[in-house]
């Protein structure tokens, strides 16, 4: 018999997925600053949990035709709005412009690109959304 109940397991997976996806975005984009207050990280992950567990299912259901036509980009839009809102209201948390220097992966060339602040927020939201979807598929 399992010690952890299924509902608790669901919330623990959501916490792990939110933490891993934000940490990965934090490592990938060096212009993310969390600030000196260690509670900022808890607020960021908590806000991501609220969006993941409460808002995303509601918006996905209400905007089902749009979500279907845009191949599920409602999650990207919600994460972008969340991150933008956190940069406005969470002291010490900021995302600045990012200069991608380019990369070459097995002959596939990614050219250098300069993201402005909004572009960097969308990039961070895209990384988080992509990793959340992949991790959700793995852990289900």
Legacy VTK file of the C-alpha trace (Angstrom):
# vtk DataFile Version 3.0
C-alpha trace
ASCII
DATASET POLYDATA
POINTS 140 float
0.000 0.000 0.000
1.309 3.430 -0.960
2.236 5.819 1.827
1.588 8.922 -0.307
-2.012 9.411 -1.392
-2.701 10.081 -5.122
-3.848 13.682 -4.509
-0.696 14.495 -2.560
1.424 12.807 -5.228
-0.244 15.034 -7.853
0.674 18.196 -5.925
4.224 16.990 -5.269
4.711 16.327 -8.994
3.377 19.797 -9.772
5.831 21.363 -7.303
8.782 19.426 -8.738
7.799 20.251 -12.320
7.421 23.978 -11.512
10.743 24.107 -9.651
12.706 22.187 -12.296
11.256 24.162 -15.200
11.962 27.548 -13.578
15.457 26.497 -12.502
16.233 25.308 -16.033
15.058 28.634 -17.477
17.127 30.422 -14.825
20.230 28.511 -15.969
19.504 29.010 -19.682
18.906 32.781 -19.520
21.612 34.530 -17.471
19.743 37.859 -17.289
17.148 36.518 -14.802
17.753 38.050 -11.370
15.863 36.669 -8.370
17.132 39.214 -5.868
18.664 38.890 -2.427
15.444 37.763 -0.736
15.253 33.964 -0.733
11.457 34.133 -0.415
11.273 35.395 -4.011
12.002 31.896 -5.309
9.164 30.463 -3.206
6.782 33.157 -4.456
7.753 32.469 -8.087
7.256 28.708 -7.753
4.021 29.246 -5.795
2.676 31.557 -8.491
3.594 28.989 -11.150
1.693 26.363 -9.154
-1.404 28.556 -8.965
-1.296 29.092 -12.715
-0.645 25.399 -13.386
-3.249 23.978 -11.026
-6.021 26.601 -11.123
-5.868 29.075 -13.997
-4.569 26.919 -16.859
-7.386 24.320 -16.669
-10.028 27.069 -16.546
-8.561 29.036 -19.450
-7.933 25.880 -21.456
-11.576 24.885 -21.102
-13.037 28.353 -21.747
-10.713 29.002 -24.683
-10.838 25.436 -26.021
-11.359 26.352 -29.704
-8.548 28.926 -29.608
-6.329 26.529 -27.650
-6.968 23.827 -30.252
-6.226 26.138 -33.189
-3.046 27.530 -31.642
-1.732 24.074 -30.673
-1.966 24.732 -26.944
-0.305 28.115 -26.711
-2.658 29.226 -23.921
-0.041 27.920 -21.455
2.643 30.058 -23.097
0.445 33.149 -22.886
-0.429 32.498 -19.218
3.229 31.916 -18.301
4.275 35.085 -20.165
1.673 37.158 -18.300
2.673 35.557 -14.990
6.380 36.270 -15.462
5.703 39.822 -16.641
3.476 40.422 -13.594
6.101 39.013 -11.241
8.745 41.348 -12.698
6.448 44.278 -11.950
5.347 43.398 -8.419
8.016 41.162 -6.885
10.865 43.263 -5.460
14.272 42.138 -6.687
12.946 39.870 -9.439
13.888 41.139 -12.885
14.468 39.896 -16.395
16.674 42.062 -18.577
17.499 42.024 -22.280
19.426 38.951 -23.396
22.035 38.665 -26.152
22.125 35.101 -27.461
25.583 34.505 -28.908
24.489 31.718 -31.254
25.199 27.996 -31.204
25.962 25.072 -33.458
24.389 21.709 -32.632
25.407 18.794 -34.872
25.540 20.985 -37.958
22.362 22.888 -37.044
23.236 26.565 -36.705
21.376 28.886 -34.350
22.339 32.451 -35.310
23.076 35.144 -32.729
20.045 37.147 -31.669
19.381 40.035 -29.289
16.185 39.800 -27.262
14.668 42.905 -25.701
13.035 42.630 -22.240
9.633 41.526 -23.568
11.298 39.061 -25.937
13.321 37.656 -23.046
10.162 37.258 -20.937
8.529 35.363 -23.808
11.692 33.250 -24.222
11.700 32.367 -20.509
7.975 31.564 -20.651
8.554 29.364 -23.713
11.333 27.445 -21.942
9.169 26.981 -18.851
6.102 25.945 -20.871
8.061 23.485 -23.015
9.730 21.879 -19.999
6.442 21.714 -18.074
4.778 19.889 -20.969
7.709 17.460 -21.381
8.014 16.766 -17.644
4.256 16.344 -17.339
4.365 13.712 -20.097
7.285 11.930 -18.422
5.748 11.849 -14.924
2.236 10.840 -15.993
LINES 1 141
140 0 1 2 3 4 5 6 7 8 9 10 11 12 13 14 15 16 17 18 19 20 21 22 23 24 25 26 27 28 29 30 31 32 33 34 35 36 37 38 39 40 41 42 43 44 45 46 47 48 49 50 51 52 53 54 55 56 57 58 59 60 61 62 63 64 65 66 67 68 69 70 71 72 73 74 75 76 77 78 79 80 81 82 83 84 85 86 87 88 89 90 91 92 93 94 95 96 97 98 99 100 101 102 103 104 105 106 107 108 109 110 111 112 113 114 115 116 117 118 119 120 121 122 123 124 125 126 127 128 129 130 131 132 133 134 135 136 137 138 139
